[in-house]
Amino acid sequence: MENDLVAKGAHSRNVHKIPLPLPPLAGGPGFYRTIRSRVDSLVKSVIRNRHLFAVDLGLSALALVLAMWLRVGSQALLADTAILGAVSSITVLFVVVCAIAFPVAGLYKRKWEFASILDYIVLVLAVLFASAILTVFLLFDAESDLVPGSVIAIEVVTLVPLLAAVRLSFRQEDLKFRIPAVRTTADHSGAMLPVLLVGAGHEADLYLRALQRDRNCTYWPVGFLGNLSAEIGTMLRGVPVLGTTGDFEAVMEELEARGQRPRHLIFTAPPSSFSGQAAEQLIEKADRMGMAISRLNPVTELRNTRVMKEFELRPIELTDLLERPQAALDVAALQRFIRGRRVLVTGAGGSIGSELTKQVAALGPAHLAVVDNCEFNLYSIDLELSEQFAGVPRSAHLCDVRDQHRINEVFLRHRPELVFHAAALKHVPMVELNPCEGVLTNVCGTRNVADAVRRCGALGMVQISTDKVVNSTSVMGATKRLAELYCQALDLEGLNLPGAPRFMTVRFGNVLGSSGSLVPLFKRQLAHGGPLTVTHPEMKRFFMTIREAVELTLQASAYGLEKELGQGEIFVLDMGEPIRIVDIARRMIRLAGFTPDKDIHIQIIGCRPGEKLFEELFDANEKRVSPPVPRVLGAVPTPVPVPVLKEVFIRLQACAMEGDTDGLFAAMRTVLPGFRAIECEEPAVVPLTEMADAPYRHAANM
């Protein structure tokens, strides 16, 4: 019985332990199989590269004899038969050592036509390893007294360049120097397109390598514009760095004098990587000279392999100038946040919601429920999920967040652990004209979703907010502010309730390319020949790409839940400096190949209801904090108790259902006393030609 108890105890101790694979015991059958497979692999690599192997052994013998000849001289080497015999025997010994050491070091498993610095470091280590073994043998050899010790050092210095030179012969394409820039101008007359490259970094090196290997290359790189003046005069694969971005006109004059005037400007580095307004000014100057402007697709960009070219050029887009350097994402934290959990997204078919849904799906949730009030939007995102993330379990629900019973039904069916609330009415003029609808969706809808989150026992809810909540003069901003306050109040209330869900709000400004935003509007107006309509010459807004906004939203909420950050706070994305709308209009006109105020005009139409000239990310009475999340700030509004908000929400819902806008605004002001509809100032009569040289405050450093 005692043995049984011991066995049971041993079993109980190992129930939850995962057995770790142990290495084969020395002398066991597994050990011999491992050794045999490794030896077979080395032998196959030598057979596959037998010619290189033979050359290496010949060079090893030559290097040792040459080292001895350099050390003692030819006369001493040939006159003394004892020394000659010792050198012969040591040379044979060294060749045998190299025949074993070089394959073990993996020299014949490498593709030397694509060798990197690391491969050549391995080559040096292999020579040192073989030389060290030879030195050990010489310590026990009586004839070693005839060979000076410095011969080994000379042999290493001699053998490494010889072996490296042989391997450089594999890079014949590089050694031919087929870059068009080093050929004569006559070779390219009419056959090649002269191009000027911007950015002489790693991307440029990869692009020039691709041109070297492309026998049908039609681009003739005549020079670089670098980032730093210290780079001027240097060369990258035969192509000279002629100047910086500020030297563009002088470089063009120099190239034209040589008969090499470029007709195409290609950014090999992202335009956002250039400091200040350098990229924007360079594009404007090139555009005035009639040059085509493109940029390389990033090497790491995921594209359709069926239509992908090795280095594809694409037109410069507005997002190339506005996009900030990529924030460092904590991928592990995002995976811990989403993977294996049930997730629900409201407004999943909208601009923000669809990007949020796709990024969540890529992180491997256990189940993804998508909710939207628009049938077509819901169909579109469900179809996209089926094509891109077929392995993710999902369900689609046509549902209005205003319908409390329907929301409760969906939540009780799926019991989501994480909820992302992106459903909202966001178009300022439309909500201004329909304030009751804005309250029912943005206020009552948020309340319904948040209450359902508490009811189903979720871990947390993330609400998408907007910069228009700050000092709100629009109905849309005021309704989203009330939604922020409600989630903040529930989050603070959860401090005293064990197991209560987190309620996190992420606030940011405009996103480029979203439905109803200015970029699609400007594109449509450009397609009709203009004019581009701008409400006010000094109207400014914060901008961010949809992808970046969603990535930072996920990271902020992941940190907030896992590390219990931001209790009662609003996560505010760092959006850099605001941008003038009229400058964006000018940029889009130039990128379309037209001249502002000549080919396409800009028309000032005046501010729309509820609009402000300037948006803000923080309210004056909000306390600012700095949570430990990259590119994310924190705001702490003055909290309003949950009972007070619920009472106000009941009044708001009743007024909205009855269409009582006066009662609606009165109820809003009980919580938001500063809310008032202020029209923005009328634009001064300023000819747009006078603003042509106004600085374009792009977001490269956001």
LINRASUL-V302889 format. One record per residue. N is the residue number from 1. D_FIRST is the distance of its C-alpha to the first C-alpha in Angstrom with 2 decimals. Layout:
n->N d_first->D_FIRST
n->N d_first->D_FIRST
//
This chain:
n->1 d_first->0.00
n->2 d_first->3.74
n->3 d_first->5.30
n->4 d_first->4.91
n->5 d_first->6.20
n->6 d_first->8.54
n->7 d_first->9.62
n->8 d_first->10.36
n->9 d_first->12.13
n->10 d_first->14.01
n->11 d_first->14.97
n->12 d_first->16.25
n->13 d_first->18.21
n->14 d_first->19.91
n->15 d_first->20.76
n->16 d_first->24.23
n->17 d_first->24.93
n->18 d_first->27.41
n->19 d_first->26.83
n->20 d_first->29.90
n->21 d_first->31.67
n->22 d_first->31.70
n->23 d_first->34.81
n->24 d_first->34.80
n->25 d_first->33.85
n->26 d_first->36.96
n->27 d_first->37.41
n->28 d_first->35.16
n->29 d_first->36.73
n->30 d_first->36.79
n->31 d_first->38.65
n->32 d_first->41.30
n->33 d_first->41.75
n->34 d_first->42.39
n->35 d_first->44.88
n->36 d_first->46.59
n->37 d_first->47.07
n->38 d_first->48.52
n->39 d_first->50.87
n->40 d_first->51.96
n->41 d_first->52.71
n->42 d_first->54.82
n->43 d_first->56.68
n->44 d_first->57.49
n->45 d_first->58.81
n->46 d_first->61.06
n->47 d_first->62.33
n->48 d_first->63.03
n->49 d_first->65.07
n->50 d_first->66.33
n->51 d_first->69.86
n->52 d_first->68.75
n->53 d_first->66.44
n->54 d_first->69.40
n->55 d_first->71.65
n->56 d_first->69.09
n->57 d_first->68.84
n->58 d_first->72.63
n->59 d_first->72.99
n->60 d_first->70.46
n->61 d_first->72.60
n->62 d_first->75.74
n->63 d_first->74.37
n->64 d_first->73.50
n->65 d_first->76.88
n->66 d_first->78.68
n->67 d_first->76.87
n->68 d_first->77.95
n->69 d_first->81.47
n->70 d_first->81.69
n->71 d_first->80.39
n->72 d_first->82.49
n->73 d_first->85.28
n->74 d_first->86.41
n->75 d_first->88.68
n->76 d_first->86.03
n->77 d_first->83.52
n->78 d_first->85.91
n->79 d_first->87.66
n->80 d_first->84.64
n->81 d_first->82.93
n->82 d_first->79.98
n->83 d_first->79.32
n->84 d_first->79.80
n->85 d_first->77.33
n->86 d_first->74.76
n->87 d_first->75.17
n->88 d_first->74.81
n->89 d_first->71.56
n->90 d_first->70.10
n->91 d_first->71.18
n->92 d_first->69.39
n->93 d_first->66.28
n->94 d_first->66.51
n->95 d_first->66.92
n->96 d_first->63.76
n->97 d_first->61.86
n->98 d_first->63.21
n->99 d_first->62.33
n->100 d_first->58.66
n->101 d_first->58.67
n->102 d_first->60.59
n->103 d_first->58.30
n->104 d_first->55.18
n->105 d_first->56.79
n->106 d_first->57.16
n->107 d_first->60.97
n->108 d_first->61.17
n->109 d_first->58.77
n->110 d_first->61.10
n->111 d_first->63.93
n->112 d_first->66.71
n->113 d_first->69.20
n->114 d_first->67.21
n->115 d_first->66.31
n->116 d_first->65.78
n->117 d_first->66.02
n->118 d_first->62.28
n->119 d_first->62.83
n->120 d_first->65.55
n->121 d_first->63.39
n->122 d_first->60.84
n->123 d_first->63.78
n->124 d_first->64.74
n->125 d_first->61.19
n->126 d_first->61.06
n->127 d_first->64.31
n->128 d_first->63.11
n->129 d_first->59.87
n->130 d_first->61.85
n->131 d_first->64.34
n->132 d_first->61.62
n->133 d_first->60.19
n->134 d_first->63.74
n->135 d_first->64.23
n->136 d_first->61.15
n->137 d_first->62.50
n->138 d_first->65.90
n->139 d_first->64.47
n->140 d_first->63.61
n->141 d_first->66.73
n->142 d_first->69.75
n->143 d_first->72.12
n->144 d_first->70.90
n->145 d_first->73.43
n->146 d_first->76.11
n->147 d_first->74.63
n->148 d_first->75.00
n->149 d_first->71.87
n->150 d_first->73.74
n->151 d_first->73.90
n->152 d_first->70.30
n->153 d_first->71.20
n->154 d_first->74.33
n->155 d_first->72.36
n->156 d_first->69.96
n->157 d_first->72.92
n->158 d_first->74.61
n->159 d_first->71.71
n->160 d_first->70.34
n->161 d_first->73.68
n->162 d_first->74.14
n->163 d_first->70.76
n->164 d_first->71.25
n->165 d_first->74.75
n->166 d_first->73.46
n->167 d_first->70.94
n->168 d_first->73.61
n->169 d_first->75.44
n->170 d_first->72.75
n->171 d_first->74.11
n->172 d_first->77.48
n->173 d_first->77.78
n->174 d_first->77.64
n->175 d_first->79.97
n->176 d_first->82.63
n->177 d_first->83.12
n->178 d_first->83.90
n->179 d_first->83.90
n->180 d_first->87.17
n->181 d_first->88.12
n->182 d_first->89.04
n->183 d_first->91.37
n->184 d_first->94.98
n->185 d_first->96.18
n->186 d_first->98.14
n->187 d_first->94.96
n->188 d_first->93.91
n->189 d_first->97.14
n->190 d_first->96.40
n->191 d_first->93.09
n->192 d_first->90.72
n->193 d_first->90.12
n->194 d_first->90.36
n->195 d_first->87.54
n->196 d_first->86.90
n->197 d_first->83.25
n->198 d_first->82.00
n->199 d_first->79.11
n->200 d_first->78.56
n->201 d_first->74.79
n->202 d_first->71.78
n->203 d_first->72.63
n->204 d_first->76.16
n->205 d_first->74.88
n->206 d_first->72.71
n->207 d_first->75.67
n->208 d_first->78.02
n->209 d_first->75.54
n->210 d_first->75.48
n->211 d_first->79.29
n->212 d_first->79.36
n->213 d_first->77.32
n->214 d_first->79.17
n->215 d_first->82.18
n->216 d_first->83.50
n->217 d_first->83.42
n->218 d_first->86.19
n->219 d_first->85.63
n->220 d_first->87.47
n->221 d_first->85.97
n->222 d_first->88.91
n->223 d_first->87.23
n->224 d_first->84.70
n->225 d_first->84.97
n->226 d_first->82.34
n->227 d_first->80.88
n->228 d_first->82.12
n->229 d_first->85.54
n->230 d_first->83.93
n->231 d_first->82.97
n->232 d_first->86.63
n->233 d_first->87.82
n->234 d_first->84.40
n->235 d_first->83.51
n->236 d_first->80.43
n->237 d_first->80.44
n->238 d_first->84.21
n->239 d_first->84.84
n->240 d_first->86.44
n->241 d_first->85.58
n->242 d_first->89.04
n->243 d_first->88.43
n->244 d_first->86.37
n->245 d_first->86.39
n->246 d_first->89.26
n->247 d_first->91.37
n->248 d_first->91.33
n->249 d_first->95.11
n->250 d_first->95.98
n->251 d_first->93.51
n->252 d_first->94.97
n->253 d_first->98.49
n->254 d_first->97.46
n->255 d_first->95.82
n->256 d_first->98.81
n->257 d_first->101.13
n->258 d_first->99.14
n->259 d_first->99.28
n->260 d_first->95.55
n->261 d_first->95.53
n->262 d_first->92.05
n->263 d_first->91.94
n->264 d_first->88.26
n->265 d_first->86.13
n->266 d_first->82.42
n->267 d_first->79.79
n->268 d_first->77.09
n->269 d_first->75.35
n->270 d_first->74.59
n->271 d_first->77.68
n->272 d_first->75.51
n->273 d_first->74.74
n->274 d_first->78.37
n->275 d_first->79.33
n->276 d_first->81.64
n->277 d_first->83.96
n->278 d_first->84.25
n->279 d_first->82.79
n->280 d_first->84.74
n->281 d_first->88.00
n->282 d_first->87.51
n->283 d_first->86.93
n->284 d_first->90.03
n->285 d_first->92.19
n->286 d_first->90.98
n->287 d_first->91.59
n->288 d_first->95.17
n->289 d_first->95.74
n->290 d_first->94.63
n->291 d_first->91.50
n->292 d_first->88.51
n->293 d_first->85.38
n->294 d_first->81.84
n->295 d_first->78.46
n->296 d_first->75.71
n->297 d_first->72.62
n->298 d_first->69.71
n->299 d_first->67.82
n->300 d_first->64.51
n->301 d_first->65.81
n->302 d_first->64.00
n->303 d_first->66.57
n->304 d_first->66.93
n->305 d_first->66.53
n->306 d_first->68.86
n->307 d_first->71.81
n->308 d_first->70.78
n->309 d_first->73.12
n->310 d_first->72.05
n->311 d_first->74.05
n->312 d_first->75.53
n->313 d_first->78.23
n->314 d_first->78.33
n->315 d_first->80.82
n->316 d_first->80.28
n->317 d_first->78.82
n->318 d_first->79.17
n->319 d_first->75.42
n->320 d_first->75.86
n->321 d_first->78.03
n->322 d_first->76.20
n->323 d_first->72.65
n->324 d_first->71.22
n->325 d_first->69.01
n->326 d_first->65.52
n->327 d_first->63.23
n->328 d_first->59.98
n->329 d_first->57.36
n->330 d_first->53.73
n->331 d_first->52.38
n->332 d_first->48.74
n->333 d_first->49.38
n->334 d_first->51.14
n->335 d_first->48.27
n->336 d_first->45.75
n->337 d_first->48.21
n->338 d_first->48.68
n->339 d_first->46.03
n->340 d_first->43.68
n->341 d_first->45.48
n->342 d_first->47.67
n->343 d_first->51.25
n->344 d_first->54.45
n->345 d_first->57.98
n->346 d_first->61.07
n->347 d_first->64.43
n->348 d_first->62.57
n->349 d_first->65.74
n->350 d_first->67.94
n->351 d_first->68.74
n->352 d_first->66.12
n->353 d_first->63.65
n->354 d_first->63.73
n->355 d_first->63.17
n->356 d_first->60.37
n->357 d_first->58.78
n->358 d_first->58.98
n->359 d_first->57.56
n->360 d_first->54.65
n->361 d_first->54.02
n->362 d_first->53.98
n->363 d_first->51.08
n->364 d_first->48.71
n->365 d_first->48.21
n->366 d_first->45.76
n->367 d_first->48.76
n->368 d_first->52.41
n->369 d_first->54.62
n->370 d_first->58.34
n->371 d_first->60.79
n->372 d_first->64.57
n->373 d_first->67.59
n->374 d_first->69.67
n->375 d_first->68.98
n->376 d_first->70.31
n->377 d_first->68.44
n->378 d_first->65.18
n->379 d_first->65.86
n->380 d_first->66.72
n->381 d_first->63.61
n->382 d_first->61.35
n->383 d_first->63.11
n->384 d_first->62.76
n->385 d_first->59.03
n->386 d_first->58.63
n->387 d_first->60.49
n->388 d_first->58.97
n->389 d_first->55.45
n->390 d_first->54.63
n->391 d_first->50.88
n->392 d_first->50.82
n->393 d_first->50.09
n->394 d_first->53.10
n->395 d_first->55.19
n->396 d_first->58.83
n->397 d_first->60.26
n->398 d_first->63.94
n->399 d_first->63.89
n->400 d_first->66.22
n->401 d_first->64.61
n->402 d_first->67.20
n->403 d_first->65.53
n->404 d_first->62.85
n->405 d_first->61.41
n->406 d_first->61.18
n->407 d_first->59.54
n->408 d_first->56.93
n->409 d_first->56.26
n->410 d_first->55.70
n->411 d_first->53.46
n->412 d_first->51.31
n->413 d_first->50.96
n->414 d_first->49.75
n->415 d_first->48.32
n->416 d_first->49.51
n->417 d_first->47.80
n->418 d_first->50.94
n->419 d_first->54.53
n->420 d_first->57.64
n->421 d_first->60.78
n->422 d_first->63.77
n->423 d_first->65.75
n->424 d_first->69.06
n->425 d_first->72.82
n->426 d_first->73.92
n->427 d_first->77.55
n->428 d_first->79.59
n->429 d_first->82.90
n->430 d_first->81.25
n->431 d_first->79.20
n->432 d_first->82.34
n->433 d_first->84.16
n->434 d_first->81.25
n->435 d_first->79.74
n->436 d_first->78.19
n->437 d_first->76.22
n->438 d_first->75.06
n->439 d_first->73.73
n->440 d_first->71.96
n->441 d_first->70.15
n->442 d_first->69.65
n->443 d_first->69.06
n->444 d_first->67.80
n->445 d_first->65.91
n->446 d_first->64.06
n->447 d_first->63.26
n->448 d_first->61.87
n->449 d_first->59.62
n->450 d_first->58.41
n->451 d_first->57.68
n->452 d_first->55.75
n->453 d_first->53.69
n->454 d_first->52.68
n->455 d_first->52.09
n->456 d_first->49.69
n->457 d_first->47.67
n->458 d_first->48.67
n->459 d_first->47.96
n->460 d_first->51.61
n->461 d_first->55.14
n->462 d_first->57.69
n->463 d_first->61.34
n->464 d_first->64.10
n->465 d_first->67.16
n->466 d_first->70.59
n->467 d_first->72.94
n->468 d_first->75.41
n->469 d_first->73.56
n->470 d_first->75.08
n->471 d_first->78.31
n->472 d_first->78.37
n->473 d_first->81.80
n->474 d_first->80.57
n->475 d_first->78.86
n->476 d_first->76.20
n->477 d_first->75.43
n->478 d_first->75.38
n->479 d_first->72.99
n->480 d_first->70.56
n->481 d_first->70.87
n->482 d_first->69.84
n->483 d_first->66.83
n->484 d_first->65.90
n->485 d_first->66.22
n->486 d_first->64.01
n->487 d_first->61.15
n->488 d_first->61.61
n->489 d_first->61.48
n->490 d_first->58.27
n->491 d_first->56.70
n->492 d_first->57.65
n->493 d_first->56.52
n->494 d_first->53.06
n->495 d_first->52.67
n->496 d_first->51.84
n->497 d_first->49.72
n->498 d_first->46.10
n->499 d_first->45.43
n->500 d_first->49.14
n->501 d_first->50.44
n->502 d_first->52.68
n->503 d_first->56.31
n->504 d_first->57.94
n->505 d_first->61.55
n->506 d_first->63.01
n->507 d_first->66.79
n->508 d_first->69.01
n->509 d_first->72.54
n->510 d_first->74.05
n->511 d_first->72.28
n->512 d_first->74.41
n->513 d_first->74.77
n->514 d_first->73.23
n->515 d_first->74.86
n->516 d_first->77.96
n->517 d_first->78.13
n->518 d_first->81.22
n->519 d_first->80.30
n->520 d_first->80.22
n->521 d_first->83.38
n->522 d_first->85.16
n->523 d_first->84.16
n->524 d_first->85.62
n->525 d_first->88.80
n->526 d_first->89.13
n->527 d_first->88.87
n->528 d_first->91.86
n->529 d_first->93.88
n->530 d_first->93.34
n->531 d_first->94.05
n->532 d_first->90.78
n->533 d_first->90.68
n->534 d_first->89.58
n->535 d_first->89.73
n->536 d_first->90.85
n->537 d_first->91.69
n->538 d_first->89.49
n->539 d_first->86.50
n->540 d_first->83.28
n->541 d_first->79.67
n->542 d_first->76.28
n->543 d_first->74.88
n->544 d_first->71.59
n->545 d_first->70.30
n->546 d_first->67.97
n->547 d_first->65.27
n->548 d_first->65.34
n->549 d_first->65.37
n->550 d_first->62.28
n->551 d_first->60.38
n->552 d_first->61.10
n->553 d_first->60.27
n->554 d_first->56.81
n->555 d_first->56.23
n->556 d_first->57.46
n->557 d_first->55.30
n->558 d_first->52.22
n->559 d_first->52.69
n->560 d_first->53.51
n->561 d_first->50.29
n->562 d_first->47.86
n->563 d_first->49.43
n->564 d_first->50.74
n->565 d_first->54.30
n->566 d_first->57.53
n->567 d_first->56.53
n->568 d_first->59.82
n->569 d_first->61.59
n->570 d_first->63.39
n->571 d_first->62.60
n->572 d_first->66.02
n->573 d_first->66.31
n->574 d_first->68.61
n->575 d_first->71.48
n->576 d_first->73.89
n->577 d_first->77.58
n->578 d_first->79.26
n->579 d_first->81.50
n->580 d_first->84.93
n->581 d_first->85.02
n->582 d_first->88.47
n->583 d_first->87.13
n->584 d_first->84.44
n->585 d_first->87.20
n->586 d_first->89.25
n->587 d_first->86.32
n->588 d_first->85.55
n->589 d_first->89.22
n->590 d_first->89.30
n->591 d_first->86.05
n->592 d_first->87.62
n->593 d_first->90.51
n->594 d_first->93.10
n->595 d_first->95.06
n->596 d_first->94.58
n->597 d_first->97.76
n->598 d_first->99.50
n->599 d_first->97.61
n->600 d_first->95.26
n->601 d_first->96.19
n->602 d_first->94.05
n->603 d_first->95.09
n->604 d_first->94.37
n->605 d_first->93.85
n->606 d_first->92.90
n->607 d_first->89.72
n->608 d_first->87.93
n->609 d_first->86.85
n->610 d_first->84.02
n->611 d_first->84.14
n->612 d_first->84.25
n->613 d_first->85.77
n->614 d_first->82.76
n->615 d_first->79.09
n->616 d_first->76.75
n->617 d_first->73.03
n->618 d_first->72.87
n->619 d_first->74.52
n->620 d_first->76.57
n->621 d_first->74.42
n->622 d_first->71.07
n->623 d_first->69.12
n->624 d_first->68.27
n->625 d_first->64.95
n->626 d_first->63.47
n->627 d_first->59.91
n->628 d_first->58.09
n->629 d_first->58.65
n->630 d_first->61.10
n->631 d_first->64.42
n->632 d_first->63.40
n->633 d_first->65.08
n->634 d_first->64.32
n->635 d_first->66.49
n->636 d_first->65.74
n->637 d_first->68.09
n->638 d_first->68.80
n->639 d_first->66.22
n->640 d_first->67.25
n->641 d_first->64.93
n->642 d_first->63.26
n->643 d_first->65.04
n->644 d_first->68.42
n->645 d_first->67.80
n->646 d_first->66.59
n->647 d_first->69.72
n->648 d_first->71.92
n->649 d_first->70.15
n->650 d_first->70.85
n->651 d_first->74.54
n->652 d_first->74.59
n->653 d_first->73.10
n->654 d_first->75.61
n->655 d_first->78.54
n->656 d_first->77.38
n->657 d_first->77.06
n->658 d_first->80.57
n->659 d_first->82.06
n->660 d_first->83.11
n->661 d_first->83.31
n->662 d_first->85.03
n->663 d_first->82.27
n->664 d_first->79.74
n->665 d_first->81.23
n->666 d_first->81.58
n->667 d_first->77.88
n->668 d_first->77.00
n->669 d_first->79.10
n->670 d_first->77.20
n->671 d_first->74.31
n->672 d_first->76.32
n->673 d_first->79.57
n->674 d_first->80.72
n->675 d_first->80.56
n->676 d_first->84.05
n->677 d_first->85.45
n->678 d_first->87.52
n->679 d_first->89.31
n->680 d_first->89.33
n->681 d_first->92.62
n->682 d_first->95.17
n->683 d_first->95.41
n->684 d_first->98.34
n->685 d_first->100.80
n->686 d_first->99.71
n->687 d_first->100.76
n->688 d_first->97.65
n->689 d_first->99.55
n->690 d_first->99.53
n->691 d_first->95.74
n->692 d_first->95.40
n->693 d_first->94.61
n->694 d_first->92.21
n->695 d_first->88.97
n->696 d_first->86.04
n->697 d_first->83.07
n->698 d_first->80.34
n->699 d_first->76.69
n->700 d_first->75.86
n->701 d_first->74.45
n->702 d_first->72.66
//
